[in-house]
Structure formats: C-alpha cells, structure tokens
Amino acid sequence: MERLKIKTKKKREVVDITDRVEELVSGSGLCNLLVLHTTAALTTADLDPGTDLDILDAFEAIIPKLRYRHPHDPEHVPDHILSALIGTSVALPFEDGKLVLGTWQRVVLIELDGPRERESAVTLTSAR
C-alpha cells in the first residue's frame, strides 16, 4: 500500500490529484484510493475554469442550515455530511501505466475543512 499526502490551502477547495496518482501506477489493473479523513472526499470531476467553484457552491447549497449537535464542533458537521455524501474512496482502472478516465475527467480531492495535510491510502491491483 502507498500513502499519498496532499496539502490543501483553503477551507474548501477542489484539488486535482490525477498526476500524483498516475505516478504510482504501472502496467494495467485497478487503483483504489481512500482519503483517511472525515471532512474530505474523493471523486472525479471536470475542471474547466470555474467548475471547481461551481462544485463547491452546489455542495454548499445542498446542506441544510440546521442546529447540529456534534459535541466536538457543530460548525463542521456540514463538512462531515458532505464527505459522506460525496464519498471517501474511488476505484480507477489503469492500463499501460495510465489511468482510464474520460476526456475531461480528473481525480480530485474535495477539501471541506482545510487548510490541512490530507492523506490517502492507495492500493494497486494488477490485471491478470
């Protein structure tokens, strides 16, 4: 298993990690990534200019303004909820040392409570 560390710079941001993940793959198989945090997420996305901000705005809009009961810090309960909704893992096929992605797809970490150093566990399974 590999570990990938990602430093974020803002409270909420979309960080393209495609190239970093691709550096870890060779041959063909399946790459599994799991972000080891409850206030960050992983997914794929189109990153045309401004799309990252559109994604963050849409996530913000779907979380209701409730009186949260989280004893540690109720302010970041929406971050936990978004992480659970978006997901904390992705499985990506790779072939000939390249991730198999659509034309506009990029692998992204969604930071929901930064800035922080995030860690992702990466497992690679070779094709037979």
DSSP file (Angstrom, degrees, kcal/mol; ACC not computed):
  #  RESIDUE AA STRUCTURE BP1 BP2  ACC     N-H-->O    O-->H-N    N-H-->O    O-->H-N    TCO  KAPPA ALPHA  PHI   PSI    X-CA   Y-CA   Z-CA
    1    1 A M              0   0    0      0, 0.0     2,-0.3     0, 0.0   122,-0.2   0.000 360.0 360.0 360.0 140.3    0.0    0.0    0.0
    2    2 A E  E     -A  122   0A   0    120,-2.9   120,-2.7     2,-0.0     2,-0.4  -0.692 360.0-141.9-103.1 160.1    1.1    3.5   -0.8
    3    3 A R  E     -A  121   0A   0     -2,-0.3     2,-0.5   118,-0.2   118,-0.2  -0.994   9.9-161.9-123.4 134.0    0.3    6.7    1.0
    4    4 A L  E     -A  120   0A   0    116,-2.8   116,-2.5    -2,-0.4     2,-0.4  -0.970   5.5-156.7-117.0 122.4   -0.3   10.0   -0.8
    5    5 A K  E     -A  119   0A   0     -2,-0.5     2,-0.4   114,-0.2   114,-0.2  -0.851   9.3-172.7-101.9 133.8   -0.1   13.2    1.1
    6    6 A I  E     -A  118   0A   0    112,-2.9   112,-3.7    -2,-0.4     2,-0.5  -0.986  11.2-151.6-128.6 120.6   -2.0   16.3   -0.2
    7    7 A K  E     -A  117   0A   0     -2,-0.4     2,-0.3   110,-0.3   110,-0.2  -0.799  13.9-159.4 -92.0 129.3   -1.6   19.8    1.3
    8    8 A T        -     0   0    0    108,-3.3     3,-0.0    -2,-0.5     7,-0.0  -0.719  12.0-162.3-106.0 161.3   -4.6   22.0    0.9
    9    9 A K        +     0   0    0     -2,-0.3     2,-0.3   106,-0.2    -1,-0.1   0.557  64.3  47.9-118.6 -13.2   -4.6   25.8    1.2
   10   10 A K  S    S-     0   0    0      1,-0.1   104,-0.3   106,-0.1     3,-0.2  -0.805  81.5-108.4-130.4 167.0   -8.2   26.8    1.7
   11   11 A K  S    S+     0   0    0      1,-0.3   103,-2.5    -2,-0.3     2,-0.4   0.944 111.7  12.4 -56.7 -50.4  -11.3   26.0    3.9
   12   12 A R  S    S+     0   0    0    101,-0.2     2,-0.3   100,-0.1    -1,-0.3  -0.998  84.1 140.5-132.3 130.2  -13.0   24.4    0.9
   13   13 A E  E     -E  111   0B   0     98,-1.5    98,-3.0    -2,-0.4     2,-0.5  -0.989  45.8-121.3-161.3 162.2  -11.3   23.6   -2.4
   14   14 A V  E     -E  110   0B   0     -2,-0.3     2,-0.5    96,-0.2    96,-0.2  -0.955  29.4-164.0-109.3 121.7  -11.0   21.1   -5.2
   15   15 A V  E     -E  109   0B   0     94,-3.0    94,-2.6    -2,-0.5     2,-0.6  -0.933  15.0-137.3-114.6 120.3   -7.5   19.7   -5.6
   16   16 A D  E     +E  108   0B   0     -2,-0.5    92,-0.2    92,-0.2     4,-0.1  -0.639  30.4 165.9 -74.7 117.7   -6.6   17.9   -8.8
   17   17 A I     >  +     0   0    0     90,-2.8     4,-2.4    -2,-0.6     5,-0.2   0.225  39.4 111.8-115.6  11.9   -4.5   14.8   -7.8
   18   18 A T  H  > S+     0   0    0     89,-0.8     4,-2.8     1,-0.2     5,-0.2   0.917  78.8  45.8 -53.7 -52.2   -4.7   13.0  -11.1
   19   19 A D  H  > S+     0   0    0      1,-0.2     4,-1.5     2,-0.2    -1,-0.2   0.876 112.2  51.6 -63.8 -37.5   -1.0   13.3  -12.0
   20   20 A R  H  4 S+     0   0    0      2,-0.2     4,-0.4     1,-0.2    -1,-0.2   0.898 112.9  45.1 -65.6 -40.7    0.1   12.3   -8.5
   21   21 A V  H >X S+     0   0    0     -4,-2.4     3,-1.7     1,-0.2     4,-0.6   0.921 109.5  55.5 -68.0 -43.3   -2.0    9.2   -8.6
   22   22 A E  H >< S+     0   0    0     -4,-2.8     3,-0.8     1,-0.3    -1,-0.2   0.796  96.7  65.1 -62.3 -28.4   -0.8    8.3  -12.1
   23   23 A E  T 3< S+     0   0    0     -4,-1.5    -1,-0.3     1,-0.2    -2,-0.2   0.746 100.4  53.6 -62.9 -22.3    2.8    8.4  -10.9
   24   24 A L  T <4 S+     0   0    0     -3,-1.7     2,-0.3    -4,-0.4    -1,-0.2   0.662  95.4  81.9 -87.7 -17.5    2.0    5.4   -8.7
   25   25 A V    <<  +     0   0    0     -3,-0.8     2,-0.3    -4,-0.6    74,-0.1  -0.637  45.9 166.1 -96.8 148.2    0.6    3.1  -11.4
   26   26 A S        +     0   0    0     -2,-0.3     2,-0.2    72,-0.1    70,-0.1  -0.974  56.7   2.4-150.2 151.8    2.4    0.9  -14.0
   27   27 A G  S    S-     0   0    0     -2,-0.3    70,-3.4    68,-0.1    71,-0.4  -0.483 103.6 -51.0  71.8-143.8    1.1   -1.8  -16.2
   28   28 A S  S    S+     0   0    0     67,-0.3    99,-3.0    68,-0.2     2,-0.3  -0.958  80.6  83.7-133.0 149.7   -2.6   -2.5  -16.0
   29   29 A G  E    S-CB  94 126A   0     65,-2.7    65,-2.6    -2,-0.3     2,-0.4  -0.979  70.6 -46.1 161.8-146.9   -5.1   -3.1  -13.1
   30   30 A L  E     -CB  93 125A   0     95,-2.8    95,-2.8    -2,-0.3     2,-0.5  -0.987  34.7-156.5-129.9 133.1   -7.2   -1.3  -10.6
   31   31 A C  E     -CB  92 124A   0     61,-3.2    61,-3.3    -2,-0.4     2,-0.5  -0.939   9.4-165.2-109.8 122.2   -6.2    1.6   -8.3
   32   32 A N  E     -CB  91 123A   0     91,-2.9    91,-2.4    -2,-0.5     2,-0.4  -0.930   5.2-170.8-108.9 128.5   -8.2    2.1   -5.1
   33   33 A L  E     -CB  90 122A   0     57,-2.8    57,-1.8    -2,-0.5     2,-0.4  -0.955   6.5-178.2-119.5 138.9   -7.9    5.4   -3.2
   34   34 A L  E     -CB  89 121A   0     87,-2.1    87,-2.8    -2,-0.4     2,-0.4  -0.977  21.5-140.2-134.8 120.4   -9.3    6.1    0.3
   35   35 A V  E     - B   0 120A   0     53,-2.7     2,-0.8    -2,-0.4    85,-0.3  -0.680  14.8-142.1 -79.5 132.2   -9.0    9.5    1.9
   36   36 A L        +     0   0    0     83,-3.0     2,-0.3    -2,-0.4    -1,-0.1  -0.245  69.9  80.6 -93.8  46.6   -8.2    8.9    5.6
   37   37 A H        -     0   0    0     -2,-0.8     3,-0.4     3,-0.1    -2,-0.1  -0.973  68.2-139.9-148.0 156.8  -10.3   11.8    6.9
   38   38 A T  S    S+     0   0    0     -2,-0.3    45,-0.3     1,-0.2    46,-0.2   0.351 100.6  52.8-102.7   4.8  -14.0   12.5    7.7
   39   39 A T  S    S+     0   0    0     44,-0.1    73,-1.6    43,-0.1    74,-0.6  -0.079 102.5  62.6-129.2  34.7  -14.0   16.1    6.4
   40   40 A A  E     -F  111   0B   0     -3,-0.4     2,-0.3    71,-0.2    71,-0.2  -0.950  62.1-163.2-146.9 163.5  -12.6   15.4    2.9
   41   41 A A  E     -F  110   0B   0     69,-1.7    69,-2.9    -2,-0.3     2,-0.4  -0.930  11.0-137.6-145.9 166.6  -13.8   13.4   -0.1
   42   42 A L  E     +F  109   0B   0     45,-2.2    47,-0.3    -2,-0.3     2,-0.3  -0.984  36.2 129.5-129.1 141.2  -12.6   11.9   -3.4
   43   43 A T  E     -F  108   0B   0     65,-2.0    65,-3.0    -2,-0.4     2,-0.3  -0.929  51.1 -95.5-163.4-174.1  -14.3   11.8   -6.7
   44   44 A T  E     +F  107   0B   0     -2,-0.3     2,-0.3    63,-0.2    63,-0.2  -0.904  45.1 166.3-113.9 152.0  -13.7   12.6  -10.4
   45   45 A A  E     -F  106   0B   0     61,-2.1    61,-1.6    -2,-0.3     2,-0.5  -0.992  41.5-105.9-158.6 158.6  -14.7   15.9  -12.0
   46   46 A D  E     -F  105   0B   0     -2,-0.3    59,-0.1    59,-0.2    58,-0.0  -0.792  30.2-162.3 -84.0 130.7  -14.4   18.2  -15.0
   47   47 A L        +     0   0    0     57,-0.5     3,-0.1    -2,-0.5    -1,-0.1  -0.189  27.6 152.3-115.7  42.4  -12.0   21.0  -14.0
   48   48 A D    >>  -     0   0    0      1,-0.2     3,-2.4     2,-0.1     4,-0.5  -0.327  68.3 -67.6 -58.2 155.4  -12.7   23.6  -16.7
   49   49 A P  T 34 S+     0   0    0      0, 0.0    -1,-0.2     0, 0.0    -2,-0.0  -0.230 124.7   9.7 -52.6 127.6  -12.0   27.1  -15.2
   50   50 A G  T 3> S+     0   0    0     -3,-0.1     4,-2.1     1,-0.0     5,-0.2   0.169  96.8 106.1  89.9 -17.7  -14.6   28.0  -12.5
   51   51 A T  H <> S+     0   0    0     -3,-2.4     4,-2.7     1,-0.2     5,-0.2   0.870  75.0  58.3 -64.0 -35.4  -16.0   24.4  -12.4
   52   52 A D  H  X S+     0   0    0     -4,-0.5     4,-2.2     1,-0.2    -1,-0.2   0.917 108.7  45.2 -59.4 -42.4  -14.3   23.8   -9.0
   53   53 A L  H  > S+     0   0    0      2,-0.2     4,-2.6     1,-0.2    -1,-0.2   0.866 110.7  53.7 -69.9 -35.9  -16.1   26.8   -7.5
   54   54 A D  H  X S+     0   0    0     -4,-2.1     4,-2.4     2,-0.2    -2,-0.2   0.913 109.0  49.8 -62.0 -42.4  -19.4   25.7   -9.1
   55   55 A I  H  X S+     0   0    0     -4,-2.7     4,-2.5     2,-0.2    -2,-0.2   0.943 112.2  46.6 -61.0 -48.7  -19.0   22.3   -7.5
   56   56 A L  H  X S+     0   0    0     -4,-2.2     4,-2.4     1,-0.2    -2,-0.2   0.897 112.2  50.7 -62.7 -40.7  -18.2   23.8   -4.1
   57   57 A D  H  X S+     0   0    0     -4,-2.6     4,-2.0     2,-0.2    -1,-0.2   0.906 110.5  49.8 -62.5 -41.7  -21.2   26.2   -4.4
   58   58 A A  H  X S+     0   0    0     -4,-2.4     4,-1.3     2,-0.2    -2,-0.2   0.915 110.6  49.3 -64.9 -42.9  -23.5   23.3   -5.3
   59   59 A F  H >X S+     0   0    0     -4,-2.5     4,-0.7     1,-0.2     3,-0.5   0.929 110.6  50.8 -60.7 -44.3  -22.3   21.3   -2.3
   60   60 A E  H >< S+     0   0    0     -4,-2.4     3,-0.7     1,-0.2    -1,-0.2   0.885 107.8  54.2 -59.5 -39.5  -22.9   24.2    0.0
   61   61 A A  H 3< S+     0   0    0     -4,-2.0    -1,-0.2     1,-0.2    -2,-0.2   0.772 103.7  54.4 -69.7 -26.4  -26.4   24.7   -1.4
   62   62 A I  H << S+     0   0    0     -4,-1.3    -1,-0.2    -3,-0.5    -2,-0.2   0.629  88.9  87.1 -86.0 -10.9  -27.5   21.1   -0.6
   63   63 A I  S << S-     0   0    0     -3,-0.7     2,-0.0    -4,-0.7    19,-0.0  -0.782  78.0-132.4 -92.1 120.7  -26.6   21.2    3.1
   64   64 A P        -     0   0    0      0, 0.0     2,-1.3     0, 0.0    -2,-0.1  -0.334  16.0-117.2 -70.2 151.6  -29.4   22.5    5.2
   65   65 A K        +     0   0    0      2,-0.0     2,-0.2    -2,-0.0    -2,-0.0  -0.741  56.2 156.5 -87.8  93.0  -28.7   25.1    7.9
   66   66 A L        -     0   0    0     -2,-1.3     2,-1.2     0, 0.0    -3,-0.0  -0.615  55.9-101.0-112.3 171.4  -29.7   23.1   11.0
   67   67 A R        -     0   0    0     -2,-0.2     2,-0.1     2,-0.0    -2,-0.0  -0.792  50.0-154.9 -92.6  92.7  -28.8   23.3   14.6
   68   68 A Y        -     0   0    0     -2,-1.2     7,-0.0     6,-0.2     9,-0.0  -0.370  14.9-153.9 -75.9 150.0  -26.2   20.5   14.6
   69   69 A R        +     0   0    0     -2,-0.1    -1,-0.1     4,-0.1    -2,-0.0   0.284  41.0 140.1-108.0   7.6  -25.5   18.5   17.8
   70   70 A H        -     0   0    0      1,-0.2     5,-0.1     4,-0.1     7,-0.1  -0.355  43.8-150.0 -56.8 119.5  -21.9   17.3   17.1
   71   71 A P  S    S+     0   0    0      0, 0.0    -1,-0.2     0, 0.0    -3,-0.0   0.818  88.2  53.4 -68.0 -30.5  -20.2   17.7   20.6
   72   72 A H  S    S-     0   0    0      1,-0.2    -2,-0.1     2,-0.1    -3,-0.0   0.974 135.2 -23.7 -69.0 -54.5  -16.7   18.4   19.2
   73   73 A D    >   -     0   0    0      1,-0.1     3,-1.8     2,-0.0    -1,-0.2  -0.634  51.8-166.3-162.6  93.7  -17.5   21.3   16.9
   74   74 A P  G >  S+     0   0    0      0, 0.0     3,-1.4     0, 0.0    -6,-0.2   0.741  83.9  75.0 -58.6 -21.8  -21.0   21.7   15.5
   75   75 A E  G 3  S+     0   0    0      1,-0.3     4,-0.2     2,-0.1    -7,-0.0   0.816  98.0  44.1 -61.5 -30.5  -19.7   24.2   12.9
   76   76 A H  G <> S+     0   0    0     -3,-1.8     4,-1.5     1,-0.2     3,-0.3   0.254  77.9 103.2-105.1  17.3  -18.1   21.5   10.8
   77   77 A V  H <> S+     0   0    0     -3,-1.4     4,-2.4     1,-0.2     3,-0.2   0.911  79.3  58.3 -58.8 -42.1  -20.9   19.0   10.8
   78   78 A P  H  > S+     0   0    0      0, 0.0     4,-2.7     0, 0.0    -1,-0.2   0.863 102.2  55.7 -55.9 -32.6  -21.8   20.0    7.2
   79   79 A D  H  > S+     0   0    0     -3,-0.3     4,-2.1     2,-0.2    -2,-0.2   0.907 108.1  47.0 -65.3 -41.3  -18.2   19.0    6.3
   80   80 A H  H  X S+     0   0    0     -4,-1.5     4,-2.0    -3,-0.2    -1,-0.2   0.909 112.9  49.6 -64.4 -42.5  -18.8   15.5    7.7
   81   81 A I  H  X S+     0   0    0     -4,-2.4     4,-2.3     1,-0.2    -2,-0.2   0.930 111.2  48.2 -64.3 -45.8  -22.1   15.2    5.9
   82   82 A L  H  X S+     0   0    0     -4,-2.7     4,-3.1     1,-0.2     5,-0.4   0.901 109.0  53.9 -62.8 -40.4  -20.7   16.3    2.6
   83   83 A S  H  X S+     0   0    0     -4,-2.1     4,-2.5   -45,-0.3    -1,-0.2   0.923 110.9  46.4 -58.2 -44.2  -17.8   13.9    2.9
   84   84 A A  H  < S+     0   0    0     -4,-2.0    -1,-0.2   -46,-0.2    -2,-0.2   0.883 115.3  46.4 -66.2 -38.6  -20.3   11.1    3.5
   85   85 A L  H  < S+     0   0    0     -4,-2.3    -2,-0.2    -5,-0.2    -1,-0.2   0.915 118.4  39.5 -71.3 -43.4  -22.4   12.2    0.5
   86   86 A I  H  < S-     0   0    0     -4,-3.1    -2,-0.2    -5,-0.2    -3,-0.2   0.925 114.0-122.2 -72.4 -44.4  -19.5   12.7   -1.9
   87   87 A G     <  -     0   0    0     -4,-2.5   -45,-2.2    -5,-0.4    -2,-0.1  -0.141   5.9-122.3 113.3 150.7  -17.6    9.6   -0.8
   88   88 A T  S    S+     0   0    0    -47,-0.3   -53,-2.7    -4,-0.1     2,-0.3   0.313  86.4  49.2-108.8   6.6  -14.2    8.9    0.6
   89   89 A S  E     -C   34   0A   0    -47,-0.3     2,-0.3   -55,-0.2   -55,-0.2  -0.988  52.3-171.4-145.7 155.7  -13.0    6.4   -2.0
   90   90 A V  E     -C   33   0A   0    -57,-1.8   -57,-2.8    -2,-0.3     2,-0.5  -0.990  13.2-149.7-140.7 147.6  -12.7    5.9   -5.7
   91   91 A A  E     -C   32   0A   0     -2,-0.3   -59,-0.2   -59,-0.2    -2,-0.0  -0.986  21.6-177.1-117.4 124.3  -11.7    2.8   -7.7
   92   92 A L  E     -C   31   0A   0    -61,-3.3   -61,-3.2    -2,-0.5     2,-0.1  -0.978  19.7-135.9-128.0 126.7  -10.0    3.6  -11.0
   93   93 A P  E     -C   30   0A   0      0, 0.0     7,-3.0     0, 0.0     2,-0.3  -0.464  21.1-163.5 -73.5 152.5   -8.8    1.3  -13.7
   94   94 A F  E     -CD  29  99A   0    -65,-2.6   -65,-2.7     5,-0.3     2,-0.4  -0.987   7.0-171.3-136.0 150.7   -5.4    1.8  -15.3
   95   95 A E  E >  S- D   0  98A   0      3,-2.9     3,-1.3    -2,-0.3   -67,-0.3  -0.995  70.4  -3.9-144.4 131.3   -3.9    0.5  -18.5
   96   96 A D  T 3  S-     0   0    0     -2,-0.4   -68,-0.2     1,-0.3    -1,-0.1   0.870 131.1 -53.3  53.2  39.9   -0.4    0.7  -19.8
   97   97 A G  T 3  S+     0   0    0    -70,-3.4     2,-0.4     1,-0.2    -1,-0.3   0.636 118.8 103.0  75.4  14.9    0.6    2.9  -16.8
   98   98 A K  E <  S-D   95   0A   0     -3,-1.3    -3,-2.9   -71,-0.4    -1,-0.2  -0.986  75.0-112.4-130.7 140.5   -2.2    5.5  -17.4
   99   99 A L  E     -D   94   0A   0     -2,-0.4     2,-1.0    -5,-0.2    -5,-0.3  -0.434  29.9-123.9 -64.8 142.1   -5.5    5.9  -15.5
  100  100 A V        +     0   0    0     -7,-3.0     2,-0.3    -2,-0.1    -1,-0.1  -0.798  52.7 151.1 -91.1 102.3   -8.5    5.1  -17.6
  101  101 A L        -     0   0    0     -2,-1.0    -9,-0.0    -9,-0.1     6,-0.0  -0.911  47.6-100.2-130.9 155.5  -10.5    8.4  -17.5
  102  102 A G    >   -     0   0    0     -2,-0.3     3,-0.9     1,-0.1    -1,-0.1  -0.223  51.3 -89.8 -67.4 167.6  -13.0   10.1  -19.7
  103  103 A T  T 3  S+     0   0    0      1,-0.3    -1,-0.1   -57,-0.0    -2,-0.0   0.839 125.8  25.6 -49.1 -43.6  -11.7   13.0  -21.8
  104  104 A W  T 3  S+     0   0    0    -58,-0.0   -57,-0.5     2,-0.0    -1,-0.3   0.419  94.3 119.4-105.5   0.1  -12.5   15.7  -19.2
  105  105 A Q  E <   + F   0  46B   0     -3,-0.9     2,-0.3   -59,-0.1   -59,-0.2  -0.474  33.9 176.1 -75.7 136.3  -12.3   13.6  -16.0
  106  106 A R  E     - F   0  45B   0    -61,-1.6   -61,-2.1    -2,-0.2     2,-0.5  -0.955  33.7-116.3-129.4 150.6   -9.7   14.4  -13.4
  107  107 A V  E     - F   0  44B   0     -2,-0.3   -90,-2.8   -63,-0.2   -89,-0.8  -0.788  43.5-173.5 -87.7 126.7   -9.3   12.7  -10.0
  108  108 A V  E     -EF  16  43B   0    -65,-3.0   -65,-2.0    -2,-0.5     2,-0.5  -0.945  28.5-145.7-130.6 144.8   -9.9   15.2   -7.2
  109  109 A L  E     -EF  15  42B   0    -94,-2.6   -94,-3.0    -2,-0.4     2,-0.8  -0.913  21.2-147.4 -97.1 129.9   -9.7   15.6   -3.5
  110  110 A I  E     -EF  14  41B   0    -69,-2.9   -69,-1.7    -2,-0.5     2,-0.5  -0.889   9.6-153.9-100.8 110.4  -12.5   17.8   -2.2
  111  111 A E  E     +EF  13  40B   0    -98,-3.0   -98,-1.5    -2,-0.8   -71,-0.2  -0.725  21.9 168.5 -84.3 128.2  -11.3   19.7    0.9
  112  112 A L  S    S+     0   0    0    -73,-1.6   -72,-0.2    -2,-0.5    -1,-0.1   0.520  74.0  25.1-117.4 -11.2  -14.1   20.5    3.2
  113  113 A D  S    S+     0   0    0    -74,-0.6  -101,-0.2  -103,-0.1  -102,-0.2  -0.238 102.8 173.7-151.3  52.2  -12.4   21.7    6.4
  114  114 A G        +     0   0    0   -103,-2.5  -103,-0.1  -104,-0.3     2,-0.1  -0.129  53.1  88.0 -95.8-167.0   -8.9   23.0    5.5
  115  115 A P  S    S+     0   0    0      0, 0.0     2,-0.3     0, 0.0  -106,-0.2   0.519  78.1 122.4 -76.4 146.6   -6.3   24.0    5.1
  116  116 A R        -     0   0    0   -106,-0.2  -108,-3.3    -2,-0.1     2,-0.6  -0.944  66.2 -99.8-154.5 170.9   -4.7   20.7    6.2
  117  117 A E  E     -A    7   0A   0     -2,-0.3     2,-0.3  -110,-0.2  -110,-0.3  -0.945  44.5-162.3 -99.9 120.2   -2.4   18.0    5.1
  118  118 A R  E     -A    6   0A   0   -112,-3.7  -112,-2.9    -2,-0.6     2,-0.4  -0.698   5.0-151.7-102.2 153.5   -4.6   15.1    3.9
  119  119 A E  E     -A    5   0A   0     -2,-0.3   -83,-3.0  -114,-0.2     2,-0.4  -0.985   7.3-168.6-128.5 138.0   -3.6   11.5    3.5
  120  120 A S  E     -AB   4  35A   0   -116,-2.5  -116,-2.8    -2,-0.4     2,-0.4  -0.985  17.5-137.1-124.7 135.0   -4.9    9.0    1.1
  121  121 A A  E     -AB   3  34A   0    -87,-2.8   -87,-2.1    -2,-0.4     2,-0.5  -0.756  22.8-163.0 -87.1 136.3   -4.2    5.2    1.1
  122  122 A V  E     -AB   2  33A   0   -120,-2.7  -120,-2.9    -2,-0.4     2,-0.4  -0.982   9.5-176.3-126.1 123.3   -3.6    3.8   -2.3
  123  123 A T  E     - B   0  32A   0    -91,-2.4   -91,-2.9    -2,-0.5     2,-0.5  -0.959   9.2-157.3-117.6 140.6   -3.7    0.1   -3.2
  124  124 A L  E     - B   0  31A   0     -2,-0.4     2,-0.5   -93,-0.2   -93,-0.2  -0.962   4.4-167.8-118.7 129.4   -2.9   -1.2   -6.7
  125  125 A T  E     - B   0  30A   0    -95,-2.8   -95,-2.8    -2,-0.5     2,-0.2  -0.977  19.6-135.7-116.7 123.5   -4.1   -4.5   -8.0
  126  126 A S  E     - B   0  29A   0     -2,-0.5   -97,-0.3   -97,-0.2     2,-0.1  -0.492  20.2-113.9 -78.4 145.6   -2.5   -5.8  -11.2
  127  127 A A              0   0    0    -99,-3.0   -99,-0.2    -2,-0.2    -1,-0.1  -0.474 360.0 360.0 -72.3 148.4   -4.6   -7.2  -14.0
  128  128 A R              0   0    0     -2,-0.1    -1,-0.1   -99,-0.0   -99,-0.0   0.427 360.0 360.0 -95.4 360.0   -4.0  -10.9  -14.7
